[in-house]
């Protein structure tokens, strides 16, 4: 995690799709505070086979009690995707292009150049 281009970004180095993810501005301070607290320790995930899964207990502890459903990583991701899609005007683009299938988006993205972190930060509303 670092400040770049006027925003906080998280680098996802491992996995199938390494990438830099701009943090939405309203979460900057909370994420930076968590990173300061963790210092050089990992917040969640990790690469050590000795490290236990801390994501499940973390999301369980953040759940709202007996009356609310348990937080789910897939649901959190879907919420983030919907918010980002709104910020970049995806619905307006889809409506204007007459696109109703996400496969067509994959076809488009395959021939588009990467926009880079600075532009992504600006588009996703992470810049302050």
C-alpha positions as CSV (number, residue, x, y, z in Angstrom):
1,X,0.0,0.0,0.0
2,X,1.3,3.5,-0.9
3,X,0.2,7.0,-1.8
4,X,0.5,7.5,-5.5
5,X,-1.0,10.1,-7.8
6,X,-2.8,11.7,-4.9
7,X,-4.5,8.6,-3.7
8,X,-3.9,5.5,-1.7
9,X,-3.3,2.4,-3.8
10,X,-3.0,-1.3,-2.8
11,X,-0.6,-3.5,-4.8
12,X,-1.9,-7.0,-5.3
13,X,1.3,-8.8,-6.1
14,X,0.3,-12.4,-5.9
15,X,-2.5,-14.4,-7.5
16,X,-3.7,-14.9,-11.0
17,X,-4.0,-11.1,-11.8
18,X,-1.4,-8.9,-10.1
19,X,-2.6,-5.3,-10.2
20,X,-2.7,-1.9,-8.5
21,X,-6.1,-1.1,-7.0
22,X,-7.0,2.5,-6.1
23,X,-8.7,2.8,-2.8
24,X,-11.9,4.9,-2.8
25,X,-11.1,8.2,-1.0
26,X,-13.5,7.7,1.8
27,X,-11.6,4.6,3.0
28,X,-8.1,6.2,2.8
29,X,-7.6,7.2,6.4
30,X,-9.0,3.9,7.8
31,X,-6.8,1.8,5.6
32,X,-3.7,3.9,6.4
33,X,-4.4,3.7,10.1
34,X,-4.7,-0.1,9.8
35,X,-1.4,-0.2,7.9
36,X,0.3,2.0,10.5
37,X,-1.0,-0.4,13.2
38,X,0.2,-3.5,11.4
39,X,3.6,-1.9,10.7
40,X,5.6,-4.6,8.8
41,X,3.1,-7.4,9.6
42,X,0.4,-8.5,7.2
43,X,-3.2,-7.3,7.7
44,X,-4.9,-10.2,5.9
45,X,-3.9,-12.9,3.5
46,X,-0.2,-13.5,3.1
47,X,2.3,-15.8,1.4
48,X,3.5,-17.9,4.3
49,X,2.2,-21.5,4.5
50,X,2.6,-21.1,8.3
51,X,0.2,-18.3,8.5
52,X,-3.4,-19.1,9.4
53,X,-6.4,-17.8,7.5
54,X,-7.2,-14.5,9.2
55,X,-9.7,-13.3,6.6
56,X,-12.6,-15.5,7.8
57,X,-12.3,-14.6,11.5
58,X,-11.8,-10.9,10.5
59,X,-15.0,-10.8,8.5
60,X,-16.8,-12.8,11.2
61,X,-15.8,-10.2,13.8
62,X,-17.0,-7.4,11.6
63,X,-20.4,-8.9,11.1
64,X,-23.3,-7.1,12.7
65,X,-24.4,-9.7,15.2
66,X,-27.1,-12.3,15.2
67,X,-29.7,-10.1,13.3
68,X,-27.5,-9.4,10.3
69,X,-26.1,-11.8,7.7
70,X,-22.4,-12.7,7.9
71,X,-20.1,-10.6,5.7
72,X,-19.0,-12.4,2.6
73,X,-15.9,-11.6,0.5
74,X,-17.8,-12.1,-2.7
75,X,-20.5,-9.7,-1.6
76,X,-17.9,-7.1,-0.6
77,X,-16.3,-7.4,-4.0
78,X,-19.7,-7.1,-5.8
79,X,-20.4,-3.9,-3.8
80,X,-17.0,-2.5,-4.8
81,X,-17.6,-3.4,-8.4
82,X,-21.0,-1.8,-8.5
83,X,-19.7,1.4,-6.9
84,X,-16.7,1.6,-9.3
85,X,-19.0,0.9,-12.3
86,X,-21.1,3.8,-11.3
87,X,-18.1,6.1,-10.9
88,X,-16.8,5.4,-14.4
89,X,-20.3,5.6,-16.0
90,X,-20.4,2.0,-17.1
91,X,-24.2,2.0,-17.2
92,X,-24.3,5.0,-19.6
93,X,-21.6,3.3,-21.7
94,X,-23.5,0.0,-21.9
95,X,-26.8,1.7,-22.6
96,X,-25.3,3.9,-25.4
97,X,-23.5,0.9,-27.0
98,X,-26.5,-1.4,-26.7
99,X,-24.3,-3.9,-24.8
100,X,-26.1,-6.3,-22.5
101,X,-23.6,-9.1,-22.1
102,X,-20.3,-8.8,-20.1
103,X,-18.6,-11.1,-22.6
104,X,-18.6,-8.2,-25.0
105,X,-16.8,-6.1,-22.4
106,X,-14.1,-8.7,-22.3
107,X,-13.8,-8.5,-26.1
108,X,-13.4,-4.7,-25.9
109,X,-10.9,-4.8,-23.1
110,X,-8.8,-7.3,-25.0
111,X,-7.9,-4.7,-27.6
112,X,-7.7,-1.6,-25.4
113,X,-4.5,-0.3,-23.9
114,X,-4.1,-0.3,-20.2
115,X,-5.1,3.0,-18.7
116,X,-2.3,3.1,-16.1
117,X,-2.6,3.7,-12.4
118,X,-2.7,7.5,-12.5
119,X,-5.8,7.5,-14.9
120,X,-7.4,4.7,-12.9
121,X,-7.0,6.7,-9.7
122,X,-8.7,9.7,-11.4
123,X,-11.5,7.6,-12.9
124,X,-12.3,5.7,-9.8
125,X,-12.7,8.8,-7.7
126,X,-9.8,8.0,-5.4
127,X,-8.0,11.2,-6.0
128,X,-8.4,13.9,-3.4
